[in-house]
Amino acid sequence: MKDLKHLIFFEDLLLEANNKLIQQARQEGKICVAYTCENTPEPLLNLEGTFSARLRAPRTGSIDVATYYLTSFLCEYSRALLERAIEGGFNFADCIVTPDGCSMMNRCVENMELLHTMGKDNDRFFFEYMEIPMKSDDNGLNLYKLQCENHILKPLKEHYGIDVSDAAIRKAVAEHNRVCELIRAIGEFRKGPQPRITGYEFCVFNLATYVAPHYLLVDMLEETLEELKTREPDEKSPFRARVVVVGSEVDDTDFIKLIEESGAYVCADRYCYGSLPGRDPIVLTDDEDALTQICRQYMQRGQCPRYMNTEKMLGRRQYVADLAKEYGADGIIYQQMKFCDPWAYEKMLGSHILREDYGYPVLAVDRPYAIAGSGQMRTRVQAFVESIEIKKIQGGASNG
């Protein structure tokens, strides 16, 4: 397929945590609000005068120093973030907000604070820790809203004078929704037998919307969407199967590239940092304050295994099955970063249920944070693709 105009620029953005668009926004006087988890309502971090940057550690090497503080039993994502913070790689942030989506991330950010890794030259810098509900119900909603008020809105107003009124939040939601609409529209081109965008290309564009200021990306995303409308797909697809990738944190585009180089087209992304449901627009009405509606929608649509009520647990597997059907997937790759406890349990149950109850071929794997050179993972994906092909040849039962 013809190269997309802005792909290289977006790829370059992902090479550094402190990318050129973050630098540009800070030079314009914007406040950078760093965060670490999908359970942090993104529009609240993108009010007038602020922009969000979800932390990642691209091109991670040794994480020995962070392992000394966190032990080797914590996931490599949390250790990679702490290592990068100790190196001074997150000094562009003006504050950081982290929810207790898991205890590992809490320990990571607590050590960032204890080791004085961030905010050394900024008297207004603050660390905030949110408590996230474990059940999606009215009590959970009240907790969620209170935590957002106390740990996002109040500190931003007190430390930086940010307008946190209902009108300001609604404006931020409208701007957030524009990015979501563009990403979802781009993602629609993954459907059908001849997709006009690869899973890797989509991953690059989507990931950039989490780690760079939205207002500096919109024009390029709009151009990319227009390009795709007339982009001619390859006459012969290089892929032999279509898969949904599901599971824990993925901010490594090389992982998606590895899967596709092994013959599996990544047609949908249900993982932390993914677009499903992370890039679902937020629908607001005038019947209720914006903050309550944002928290309710984040809580109800969230697919994080932190939510443990039965309805949410069953819903997570149904959501994956629905995605596989909608995007025409032949199989599902359930991935979990090593030592990620919440997704370890979810992967074990989800992979079994989707295989036995929904009839989908499932590959369940655990992986390191940086995976580009993993021959073992490449071999497993290749074998999975071959198993799907054999099932098709033998006339296996239809999926769904």
matplotlib code that plots the C-alpha trace (Angstrom):
import matplotlib.pyplot as plt

x = [0.0, 1.0, 2.9, 0.8, 2.0, 2.3, 3.3, 7.0, 6.3, 4.1, 6.6, 9.3, 7.0, 6.9, 10.7, 10.9, 8.7, 9.5, 8.5, 8.6, 4.9, 5.2, 8.1, 6.1, 3.1, 5.2, 6.9, 3.4, 2.9, 0.7, 0.8, 1.7, -0.4, 1.3, -0.7, -0.2, -3.5, -6.6, -8.8, -7.8, -10.5, -8.5, -10.7, -10.1, -6.4, -7.0, -8.7, -7.9, -4.2, -3.3, -2.6, -2.1, 0.8, 0.5, 3.8, 5.8, 9.5, 10.3, 13.6, 14.0, 17.3, 18.4, 15.9, 18.3, 18.1, 14.3, 14.3, 16.4, 13.6, 10.6, 11.9, 11.7, 8.2, 6.6, 5.7, 8.3, 6.1, 6.2, 9.9, 10.6, 8.8, 10.7, 14.0, 13.2, 12.1, 15.4, 17.2, 15.4, 13.3, 10.0, 11.1, 8.8, 5.8, 4.3, 2.4, 1.4, -1.9, -2.1, -5.0, -4.6, -5.6, -3.0, -0.7, 2.4, 1.7, 1.1, 4.5, 6.2, 4.9, 5.4, 9.1, 9.2, 8.1, 10.3, 13.4, 12.5, 12.7, 10.3, 9.5, 12.8, 12.7, 8.9, 7.5, 4.0, 4.6, 2.3, 1.9, -1.7, -3.0, -6.6, -8.7, -10.7, -13.8, -13.8, -17.5, -19.5, -22.4, -23.8, -21.4, -18.5, -19.6, -19.8, -16.2, -15.0, -16.4, -15.0, -11.6, -11.5, -12.6, -10.0, -7.0, -7.4, -9.6, -8.8, -5.0, -5.0, -7.0, -4.9, -1.5, -1.9, -5.1, -6.8, -10.5, -12.3, -15.9, -18.6, -18.3, -14.6, -15.0, -17.6, -15.3, -12.5, -14.9, -15.8, -12.1, -11.5, -14.4, -13.0, -9.8, -11.8, -14.0, -11.0, -9.3, -12.4, -13.0, -9.5, -9.9, -13.0, -10.7, -9.4, -12.7, -13.4, -11.2, -9.0, -8.1, -6.6, -4.5, -2.3, -2.7, 0.8, 0.0, -3.2, -1.3, 1.2, -1.6, -3.7, -0.7, 0.3, -3.0, -2.2, 1.3, 1.1, -1.1, -4.4, -4.7, -1.4, -2.5, -6.0, -5.0, -2.7, -5.3, -7.9, -5.4, -4.7, -8.4, -8.8, -5.8, -7.4, -10.6, -8.8, -5.9, -5.8, -5.3, -2.8, -4.1, -2.8, -2.9, 0.4, -1.6, -3.0, -5.3, -7.1, -6.7, -7.9, -5.2, -6.5, -5.0, -2.7, -0.6, 0.9, 2.7, 5.3, 4.4, 7.1, 4.8, 2.1, 4.6, 6.0, 2.5, 1.8, 5.2, 4.3, 1.2, -1.6, -3.4, -4.3, -7.8, -8.8, -7.0, -8.6, -5.7, -4.5, -3.4, -5.8, -8.7, -11.4, -13.0, -10.4, -11.3, -15.1, -16.5, -18.1, -21.8, -22.9, -26.4, -27.7, -29.5, -26.5, -23.1, -20.4, -18.1, -20.7, -21.4, -17.7, -17.1, -20.1, -19.1, -15.5, -16.7, -19.4, -17.4, -14.1, -12.7, -10.1, -10.0, -9.9, -13.7, -14.8, -18.6, -20.0, -21.7, -18.4, -16.4, -18.9, -19.1, -15.4, -15.4, -18.6, -17.0, -14.0, -16.3, -18.4, -15.2, -14.0, -17.3, -17.6, -14.0, -14.1, -11.3, -10.2, -8.6, -7.7, -4.3, -4.7, -1.5, -0.4, 2.8, 4.8, 3.9, 0.8, -1.5, -4.9, -4.5, -2.9, -6.2, -8.2, -6.1, -6.5, -10.3, -10.9, -8.8, -10.5, -14.1, -13.5, -12.2, -14.7, -17.9, -17.4, -15.5, -12.5, -9.0, -7.0, -3.3, -2.5, 0.9, 2.9, 5.5, 8.2, 7.7, 10.0, 9.6, 11.0, 13.7, 11.8, 12.2, 10.1, 7.1, 7.5, 7.5, 4.4, 2.4, 3.5, 2.4, -0.9, -1.5, -0.7, -3.2, -5.9, -5.1, -5.3, -8.7, -10.0, -8.7, -10.3, -13.6, -13.6, -16.8, -17.5, -16.6, -19.1]
y = [0.0, 3.6, 5.1, 7.3, 10.9, 11.3, 7.8, 8.5, 11.7, 9.7, 6.9, 9.5, 10.9, 7.5, 7.2, 9.5, 10.1, 13.8, 14.0, 17.1, 17.9, 17.8, 20.2, 22.5, 22.6, 23.4, 26.2, 27.6, 27.6, 24.5, 22.4, 18.8, 16.4, 12.9, 9.8, 6.0, 4.2, 4.1, 4.5, 8.2, 10.2, 11.7, 14.8, 16.0, 16.2, 18.2, 21.3, 24.8, 25.3, 21.7, 18.6, 14.9, 12.6, 8.9, 7.7, 5.1, 4.1, 3.7, 1.9, 0.5, -1.1, -2.2, -1.8, -3.0, 0.1, 0.1, -3.7, -2.9, -0.7, -2.7, -6.3, -8.5, -9.6, -6.4, -6.0, -4.7, -1.7, -0.3, -1.0, 0.6, 3.7, 4.0, 3.4, 6.2, 8.5, 7.9, 8.7, 12.1, 11.1, 12.5, 15.9, 17.5, 16.7, 19.4, 16.9, 13.2, 11.6, 7.8, 5.6, 2.4, 0.3, -2.0, -1.9, -2.2, 1.1, 2.7, 1.4, 2.7, 6.3, 6.3, 5.5, 8.2, 10.6, 9.2, 9.4, 12.9, 12.0, 14.6, 18.3, 19.3, 22.8, 23.2, 24.3, 23.7, 20.1, 17.6, 13.8, 12.6, 9.1, 8.1, 5.2, 3.5, 1.5, -2.3, -2.5, -0.7, 0.6, 3.8, 3.6, 3.1, 6.1, 8.3, 7.2, 7.8, 11.3, 12.3, 11.0, 13.0, 16.1, 15.7, 14.4, 15.9, 19.0, 20.5, 20.2, 21.6, 24.6, 25.2, 24.7, 26.1, 28.1, 25.9, 26.5, 23.3, 24.5, 22.4, 24.5, 24.0, 20.2, 20.1, 21.9, 19.4, 16.6, 18.0, 18.3, 14.8, 13.4, 14.8, 12.8, 9.7, 10.1, 10.4, 7.4, 5.3, 6.4, 5.4, 2.1, 1.3, 0.7, -2.4, -4.1, -6.2, -8.6, -5.9, -3.4, -0.1, 0.3, -2.3, -3.0, -1.7, 1.6, 2.0, 1.3, 4.1, 6.7, 5.6, 5.4, 8.9, 10.3, 9.0, 10.5, 13.8, 16.9, 16.3, 19.8, 19.4, 16.0, 16.7, 18.2, 15.3, 12.8, 14.4, 14.3, 10.6, 9.8, 11.5, 9.6, 6.3, 7.0, 6.7, 4.4, 1.3, -2.0, -4.6, -6.9, -9.9, -9.6, -10.6, -11.9, -15.4, -14.8, -11.9, -11.6, -9.5, -8.6, -8.5, -7.9, -5.8, -2.7, -2.5, 0.6, -1.2, -0.9, -3.6, -6.1, -5.5, -5.4, -8.8, -10.3, -9.0, -10.1, -13.6, -13.6, -12.4, -9.1, -7.2, -6.1, -4.9, -3.8, -4.5, -3.7, -0.9, 1.8, 0.4, 2.2, -0.3, 1.1, 3.8, 5.9, 5.7, 9.2, 10.5, 11.3, 14.3, 15.6, 18.7, 16.7, 16.1, 17.7, 16.7, 15.1, 12.6, 11.6, 11.2, 9.0, 6.9, 6.2, 5.5, 3.0, 1.3, 0.9, 0.1, -3.4, -3.4, -6.6, -4.4, -4.4, -7.6, -7.6, -10.5, -8.4, -6.7, -10.0, -11.7, -8.6, -8.5, -11.8, -10.9, -7.7, -9.5, -12.0, -9.1, -7.4, -10.6, -11.0, -7.3, -7.2, -10.6, -12.1, -15.7, -15.9, -14.0, -13.4, -12.9, -11.3, -10.4, -8.7, -10.9, -10.4, -8.4, -10.0, -8.6, -9.6, -13.0, -14.1, -12.5, -14.1, -17.6, -17.3, -15.3, -17.5, -20.6, -19.2, -17.6, -20.9, -23.3, -21.2, -18.9, -21.2, -19.0, -20.2, -18.4, -18.0, -17.1, -15.6, -13.7, -11.3, -8.8, -5.0, -4.7, -7.6, -6.7, -9.3, -12.2, -15.2, -17.3, -15.0, -14.9, -18.7, -19.0, -16.5, -18.3, -21.6, -20.1, -18.7, -22.2, -23.8, -21.4, -22.2, -25.9, -25.4, -23.6, -26.4, -29.1, -27.1, -26.3, -24.9, -21.3, -18.8, -17.0]
z = [0.0, -0.5, 2.5, 4.7, 4.8, 8.5, 9.6, 10.0, 12.0, 14.4, 14.6, 15.6, 18.3, 19.9, 20.1, 23.2, 26.2, 25.9, 22.3, 20.1, 20.5, 24.3, 24.1, 21.8, 24.0, 27.1, 25.2, 24.6, 28.3, 28.7, 31.8, 31.3, 33.4, 33.4, 34.2, 34.1, 33.8, 31.6, 34.7, 34.9, 33.0, 30.2, 29.5, 33.0, 32.3, 29.1, 30.4, 29.1, 29.6, 30.3, 28.2, 29.2, 28.6, 29.5, 30.6, 28.8, 28.5, 24.9, 24.0, 27.5, 28.3, 31.7, 34.6, 37.3, 39.4, 39.5, 40.2, 43.3, 44.6, 43.4, 43.3, 40.2, 41.1, 39.9, 36.2, 33.9, 32.9, 36.4, 36.7, 33.3, 34.3, 37.6, 35.8, 33.3, 36.0, 37.9, 34.7, 34.5, 31.5, 32.9, 33.9, 31.3, 33.5, 35.8, 37.9, 37.9, 38.7, 39.2, 40.2, 42.2, 39.2, 40.6, 43.6, 41.4, 39.7, 43.0, 44.3, 41.1, 41.5, 45.3, 44.6, 42.0, 44.8, 47.5, 45.3, 44.2, 40.5, 39.2, 39.8, 41.3, 39.8, 40.0, 43.4, 42.1, 41.1, 42.8, 43.0, 43.4, 44.1, 43.2, 44.5, 41.8, 42.6, 42.3, 41.5, 38.9, 40.9, 42.5, 45.4, 43.0, 41.0, 44.1, 45.0, 41.5, 41.3, 44.7, 43.8, 40.6, 42.4, 45.2, 43.2, 39.7, 39.6, 43.0, 42.7, 39.2, 40.3, 43.5, 42.0, 38.5, 38.5, 36.0, 35.3, 36.5, 36.0, 34.4, 31.2, 31.1, 31.5, 28.7, 26.4, 27.2, 26.4, 23.1, 22.1, 23.5, 21.4, 18.2, 18.7, 19.6, 16.5, 14.2, 15.7, 15.5, 11.9, 11.0, 12.8, 10.7, 7.8, 9.6, 8.8, 5.7, 3.8, 2.3, 5.1, 4.1, 7.1, 8.9, 12.6, 13.1, 11.4, 13.4, 16.6, 15.9, 15.3, 18.2, 20.6, 19.8, 20.9, 24.5, 24.7, 22.8, 23.1, 21.2, 19.7, 17.9, 16.4, 15.1, 11.7, 10.9, 12.0, 9.7, 6.8, 7.5, 7.5, 4.1, 2.8, 3.8, 2.0, -1.3, -0.3, -2.4, -0.4, -1.6, -4.3, -2.3, 1.4, 3.2, 6.1, 6.7, 9.6, 11.5, 15.2, 18.1, 20.6, 24.2, 27.6, 29.7, 28.9, 25.4, 24.4, 22.3, 18.6, 17.8, 19.5, 17.0, 14.2, 15.3, 15.2, 11.7, 10.5, 11.7, 9.4, 11.7, 10.9, 14.1, 13.3, 16.8, 19.9, 23.3, 25.6, 27.9, 25.4, 22.8, 21.1, 22.2, 24.3, 25.1, 22.1, 22.6, 22.6, 25.8, 25.5, 27.6, 28.3, 30.0, 32.7, 34.9, 35.6, 33.2, 35.9, 37.0, 33.4, 32.6, 35.7, 35.0, 31.4, 32.3, 35.0, 32.9, 29.7, 31.4, 30.7, 33.4, 35.5, 38.6, 38.4, 40.1, 40.2, 38.2, 35.5, 34.7, 34.7, 32.3, 30.2, 29.6, 27.8, 25.9, 24.8, 23.3, 21.6, 20.1, 18.8, 17.2, 15.4, 14.4, 13.0, 11.4, 13.5, 13.0, 16.5, 19.7, 21.2, 25.0, 26.2, 29.7, 30.8, 33.1, 36.8, 35.9, 38.5, 37.5, 33.9, 34.8, 36.3, 33.5, 30.8, 32.4, 32.6, 29.5, 27.2, 28.4, 28.1, 24.7, 23.4, 25.1, 25.1, 22.1, 19.8, 19.0, 18.7, 21.5, 22.0, 25.6, 26.2, 28.8, 27.6, 28.7, 28.4, 25.4, 23.0, 19.6, 19.5, 21.0, 18.7, 21.1, 20.8, 17.0, 16.9, 19.0, 16.9, 13.7, 15.1, 16.1, 12.6, 11.2, 13.6, 12.4, 8.8, 9.5, 11.2, 8.1, 5.8, 8.0, 8.0, 11.7, 13.4, 12.6, 15.2, 17.4]

ax = plt.figure().add_subplot(projection="3d")
ax.plot(x, y, z, "-o")
ax.set_aspect("equal")
plt.show()
